[in-house]
Each structure stands twice: as structure tokens, then as C-alpha cells.
């Protein structure tokens, strides 16, 4: 039986065979260093809140591309590249539960709906726009649930239940 390191080395060799170095564009080492230094310098000047917001802005921009057009009244109007995404974003944005009084949470009746089949895009939109944490899915099997209030039919959040890693040698060794 191969050790984890041997297994990773085997995967790496296989990847190299399938992806020859000649197929990649040459990147000048000095250009790469300058680019990394510029990016790290830019990020290091931000406080935690600013950096978190910047990361979320980059994620949203990448996941949901579009352009903001400013109309004559100064109001932004987003022109999304994908009409399906635009519809989902609009639905999610308008249906997130927001309390009006401090004790409104006591009136909630949460219900979970499986989103794995036909609601994954909706789940991703809720997850992306309702949390500052980056929305990068786990590797492996996942069950995606949307949580809504039964009374108002508004979104309360999302849940992802994931499988464990198949090969996690330190964990396996520790539990025998």
C-alpha cells in the first residue's frame, strides 16, 4: 500500500503527463514577483474589515459578472451578463428576512428545503450575498439546504452538510 506522500507524488506525475509544461504560457519571473508584491502590498494596507469587504467584492464580481450603469439621477443600475443569474439575485435580494423589531426572531418557524437538484443556483446566491465568508464549496459529497421562514416565506439562511475526507491519514491514525 502506498504512503500518502507516494500517492500524492503519483498524482503529481500523472498531472504533469496530462499537462505538459510546453502547453502553458511562459511567465517571466520578474513580472510574477512584481505582480505578487503589488498585490500583497495593496492587501496589507487594508484593515480586516476592508480586506474582508474587498475579498467579497472580488468574489461577487467573478461569480456574477455585470456592469453598473449610473442613470441621470445617480442611482446605480446593474446590467448582469446572465439573465438567469439576474433573476435569481433579484429574487434572493428581495426575499431575505429582515427583522423589524428586536424580538421578531421569536416568531420564526424555520423550515429546511433540499436544494441539491434544482435550487443550487439559488442556494449559491443566498450563500454568497448573506455571508462575509468566501463561498467556496467543499470537496466531496454535499447536501445543500435552504432555510426559510414558514410564516413569511423569507430566506433565513443556508446549510451545507458535507462528507468527510476519504483519505485523511492523521485523523485515521488518531482514531485507529
N, C-alpha and C positions, 0 to 999 in steps of 0.2 A: 504494500500500500504506500502510495506517495505521501510525503510530508506536505503540509500546506505550502511551504516555500517551493518545493519541487512542482507542485500543482500550479502555482502562480507562474513560475518560470515557463512551464509547458504552455500555459495560456498566452504568455507574452511572446514566445517563439511562434506560436500559431498566428497571433495577430500580426506579427512582423511579416510572416509569409504571405498573409492575405492583403497586407497593406505595405507594399514596397516603398522604401524611402523616396525613390525616384518619382513617385506619384504625388508627392507633396511639394508645394511651392517653397522655394528657398526663402528663409527668413534671416536677414542679416542680424548677427549677434548684437551689434551696437544699437541697431534700431530697436531690437527687442528690449535691451537694457534701458534705453531712453523711454520707451513706452511704459515699461513697468515702473520706473522711477517717477514718471509724471503721474501715473495713476495712483501709486502709493502715496505720493506727496499730496495729491488732491484729497484723497480719502483721510489721511492723517490729520488734516487741518479741521476736520469736522468733529463736533461733539457727538455723543452716542445717538441722541435724538435725530440730529441732522443726517448722520450716516444711515440710520435705520430708514428714515424717510427717503433718502436718496436711493437706497437699495430697492425699496418698494416701488419707487417711481420707475427705476430701470426694469424691474420685473413686469409691471403693468404695461409699460411701453413695448416690451418684447413680446409679451403674451397676447396683448390686444392692440395691435398697431392701428394708428389713426392720426389724424391731424386736427389740431384745434384751429378753428376759424373764428376770428373775432368779428362780431357783427357791428353795425353802426352805433349800437347802444353800449358797446364794450363787453357784452356778455359772450363767454366762450360757447361755441357750438362745435361738438366733436363730430368729425366725419370719419367713421370707422371703416376700415378696409373690408371687413367681413360683415355682411348684413345679419347673418345668424348670430354672430358674437354681439353685435349691437343690440339685437332684440333681447338676448339673454342678460346683458349688462343692464339694460333699461328695466327689465322685469325685476332683477335682483335688487337694484338700487332703490326701486320704489316699494319693495316688499320686505325690507329689513325692519324687524321690530325695534321700536324706539319707545322707551317708557315716557309717560307724560308726568307721572307722579312717582315719588320715591318708593312707594310700596306696590307699584304695578306688577312687579315680578311675582307677587303672591297670587295673582290672578291667572298666571300662565298654566297652560295644560300642554306640556311638550309631547310631541309625537315624532317618532323617527321613521323616515321613509328610505328604503333601499334605493340608491342612485346608480348602481353599477351598470344597469343596462341602457336606459335611455335618458338619464339625467346627469351624466358625468360632467358635461359642459356647464350645467347649472351649478353642480357641486363645486367645480373649479372656480367659477366666478364668485360664489359666496366665500369660498376659502381665500381667494386672492384679495378680495375687497374688504373682508371683515377682520383680517389679522395683519399685524405688522411683520410677523414671521414669514419668511420666504416660502412659497408654495412649491416645494419640490417633492414629488411623490416618492414613497418608499419603494425599494426594490422588493419584488416578490408578490405574493397574493394580497389583495386589499379588498375590504368591504367598505364601500362609501355610503354614508347615510346623511340625509338632510334632516335637520331638526326644525320643525315648525310648531307654532302655537295653534292648538286645535280651535280656539275661540276666534282669534284674529286672522288666522291663516298666514301670519307673517313669519319670516325666517328668524330662527333663534341662533342657528349655527350649523356646523357640520361636524361629523365624526368619521374618522378613518380607523378601522381595525385591521391591523396588518399581521402577516405571518412572521414568524421569527426567521433568522438567517439559517439556511440549511447547514452551512459549514462555518461554525464559529468555534474553532478548536479550544481557545482558552475557557469559554463557557462550558463546552462539552467535558473538558478535563476536570473543571471545578465541580461539576455535578455528577461526574462518574458515568 
